[in-house]
């Protein structure tokens, strides 16, 4: 399916263009080895398994992720193997370890990339910044990417609800001539709502910008700033949280997701409309230079270098947990924890448990 925005024409791949049965047929002779069972691994692997694809897991034995895989129904020495065993068996190797994990495990994986195999990523980091990651794949393989636009947990939850996440896809190397159909078949298999084409470089640049920007970093910064100003002016913690986070996530975001920002504006009070229309450009103008700085840091490789450097430190996990604990223990999110427990669905879950 094609659509046009101004002079830009895009092609979107849906299940109408590539059915699940056709996707299964394309990969009927393939063994899909999912390396890593942490963030993206479980959702993609379980969705592929439920959709009838031949999937095995490669994970370090006796780790927490190994135990999780066993609980999810993967069977040791049948569908669950040590990383090197799974890489050897697979014709498509889905490299779904963290970026730091990929750097560490790459020497074990590359020796199993025999001619005709496919190396699959869900993030362009390892290949785009290969001078830093030292991930240099052989030329006699396909290299492909499918990147769900959300967490592995969301991918799995939406799949079980009969929905799906949108995904981007890219081809970096087409040795067999079938790289694109392999990528699209997996994209349909993991439960993508639709797929749009990109490149490894554009995927990682947009992804790193988004994570540091509106998806996580910027929105936490805005939450924190507004909450602080409300508290400084005498508003209670519950009022400040509800006006900053709860109303956005529980009421307005679902409206935006359903119909778009314009429709959400139209269905708010005239006072809210007027204020939003008067102020949104001020927020844009204040932040656009910051986003340009962010994109420059990402595209130059400085963000990747910082990530690799910090993730390589022996005490990184300890320092990370300290930062996350600080976030969790902030008043903003302590209030959030209490507010969530007051939602009707929490009471329902508690009764069922």
N, C-alpha and C positions, 0 to 999 in steps of 0.2 A: 504494500500500500504506500502511495506517495502523497505528500502534502507539501504546500508551498507557503512560506512566510516571506512576503516581499519578493526578493530575487533569489532566496534560498530555497531549494527543493530538497527534501529529505525523503528517504525510503525507510519505512518502518516494517519490521517483520513480525507478523502475528501468527497465531495458530491457524488462521485462515490461509495464510501463505505457506506455512509448513506445519502440517498436522502432527500430533503426537505419534500416530501410527507410522507416518513416514519417517519421523525422527528416529524411532526405534529401528526401522528397517535400515536406515543409513548406518547406524552403529551396531547392527545385529552381530557382526563378527569382531567387535571390539571388546576388550577388557578395560574398564575405566578404573584406574587406581587413584584413589583420593589420598593424597599425602598430607597428613595433618588433620586432626579432629578437634580443633579448638573453636575458632570464631565462625568461619565460613564453611568449614568441612562438614559438620553434622547436617546443616540445613540442605546443602547441595547433594550430599551423598544419600540422605534419607529420601529426598524428593525423587532423585534418579531411581533409587531402589523401588519406591512405591509406583513409579511410572513404568517399571518393567525393564530397566536397563541392567546390564551385567556390571556390577560395581563391587570393588573390594577396597578395604581401608589399609593404609600404611601408617603406623603410629608406633612411637617408642613404647616398648613393653613395660608394663607395671607403672606407667604414668597415670595421672588422673584422667587424661583423655582416653587412654586405653580402657580404663575401667568404665568410663562413660560410654565408649563404643560397645562394650559388652552388654551394658544395661539397655542400649538401644537395639539389641538383637543381632549385632555382628558376631560371628562365631570364629574363635581363635583357630588359625590354621585352615580355615575354609573361606571366610570372607574378611578376616582380620589378621594382618601380618605385621611383622617388623617392617620398617620403612624400606630397607633395601630389597626385601623379598617382594613387596608390593610393586616397587618400581621395576623390578625384573619381569614380573608377570604382566604388567599393564602395557597395552598398546597406546592408550592415552593416559598420560601422567598429569593429574590435576594437582598442581603445586600450590597447596592452600595453607601452607605454614605462614606465620607472621613474617614480615619483611626481615626481621632479625633472624628468625628461624630458617628462612630460605638461604641466607648468607652462610649460616652454620652448616646446613645439611647439603648444600649444593654439591660439594665434592663427592658425596655418596650417591647422588642422583644422576649426575652427568654421565657416569660410566654405563648406565643402563639405557641411554638414549640412542638406540641403534637406528639405522636408516628406516624411514617410513613411520616411525612413532610420532606421536604428537605430544608437545609440552604445552600445558594449559595453565593460564594464570587468571586470577580474578582481580588483579591490581597490576598496573604497569610499572610499579616502583623498581622491582628487581632488574628488569630488562632496560628500562629507560636510563637508569643510573648505574649501568653495568660496570663503568670504570671504578665506581665506589663499591659495588656489591660483589664484583668479580664473577658475575653470572654471565658466562659466554657460551651459549648453546652451540652444538654442532650445526653445520649447514644442511645436513641430510635429514632433517625432521621438519614437521609442521610446528609452528609456534602460534598459538591462538589465545584469545582472551575473551571471557564473558564476565562482566562486572555487574552484579545485582546492585541496584541503587538503594541499598539498605543493609542492615545487619543480617547475619545468617539466621538469627532467631526470628526476625520479621519474615524472612523468606519462607521459613518452615511454617510459621503461624498462618500466614496468608495462604500458603499452599493447602493447608488443612481446612481452611475456610472456603476453598474453591476459588481463591483470588490469586494474585501474583504481584511480584515486584517488577518494575521495568528494569531492563538491563542494557548496558552497552556491550558491543562486541568489536573485536579488532583482529586483524591478521598481520603478524610480523614476518612470517616466513611460510611459503606455500610449496613445500618440496614435493608433496604427493599430487598436487592439483586438486585436492579435496579438503583443504584446510577450512575453507569457509563453510562448506556443508557440515563438516565435523563440529565447528563452533556453533552454528545455528541449531544443529540437532541437540547439542548439550544444553544450549540456552533454553530451548523448549522443554527439554527433559528436566531441568532444575526448577521449572515452574515460572519462567519469565512471562509477565503479562504481554510485553512486546520487547523487541530488540532494536536498537538503533546503532548505526556504525560510527566508529571513532578510530583513533590510533592509540597505540600504547602510550605515546607521549602526551596526547591530549587527555587521555583518561587519567593519568597520574597528576597532571597539572590541575585539572578541574577537581579531582578528588581531594588533593591536599589543600587546595584553596577552600573548597566547601567545608571540609572538616575543621579547618582553622577559622572559617568564616561563619556563615549563617547556620550551618548544621550543628555546630558544637561550640566553638570558641567565641564567636561574636554573640550568639544568642545567650550564652552564659554570662558574658560581659554586660549585655543589656539587662538581663534579669537582675543581676547583682546591683547595677547602677540604679535602676528604678526602685528596687526594693529598699535600697539604702536611703534614697531621697524621701520615700514615703515614711520610713521609720524615723528619720531625722525630724520630720514634721509632725510627729506625734501619732501616726497611724499604728494600730496594733499589728502584731506579727501576722495574725490570720487575715486581716484586711489587706495588708501589704502583699502577702503571698497570693491571695485570691485575685487581686487586681493585676498582679505581675505575671503569674504563671497559670493558675488554675483556670481562669476564664479563657486564656489563650488556648491551652492544650485541650480542655474539655468541651469548649463551646465554639470558639472561632476557627481553630485549625480544621476541625471536621467540615465546617462550612466551606472553607477555602479549598480543601481537598475535593469536596463534592462538586462545587460550582465555579470556583475561582474567586480571586480577591474582589473583582468588580461586583460580583453577585453578593458577596459577604457585605460589602459596603452598602449596597442597595437594601439589604435586609437588617441594617442596624438603625438606631435612632438618628434623626436628622442632626442632633447635637454631636453624636459620635462621628457621623459622616463628615460634618464640617471641620471638626478638629483634626481628623485623620487626613483629609485632603489638604488642610493648611500646613500640616507638620511633616508629612512623609518626605517631601523634597528637601526639607532641612536636614533630616536624618541621612538622606542619600548624599547630599552635598558635604556633610560633615564626615561621612565615612568613606567616600569614594577614593580619596587619596590613600587611606589606610588599606583598602582592598587592592589598589594598584601596587602599593609597597609589598603587600602579602604575595600577590601574583609574581612580582619580580623576584622575591626571595625563593619562591617555589620553582619557577622556571630556570633560575640560575643554578639550581642544585644545592643552594645553601641550606634549605630546610631538610633535604635528604641527608646532607652531610651531618647536620646537627642530630638528626634522628639516629643515624647509624652510630655516630660517636657516643651518644648517651646510652643507647640500647646495648652497646658493647661493654659498658662498665660493669664490673662484677657486682657492685651494690645497686645497680639500676632498679631492680625489683623493689628493694627496700626503700629507695628514694621515691619511686613511683607510688608505692602504697602510702607513704607519708603525705604526698600531694593529694591523693585521692581521699585520704582520711580528713584532710583539712577541708576539702570541698564538702564531704559528707557531714562534717560536724559544724559547718557554718549555720548560722541561724536560719538563713533562707531555706536550706534543704532539711534542717531539723523540723521546721514548720511543715514543709512539704510532706515529710513522712507521716506526721500526725494528721494532716488534711486528707491524705490518701486513705487512711484507715477509716475516715468518716464517710467515704463514698459507699453507696448502697451495694455495689458489686463486691466490696471487701467483706461486708457482713455476710453476703451470700456464700462467698468462698470459705469464710471461717466456719459457717454452719455445715457446709459440705465436708470440710476437713474433719 
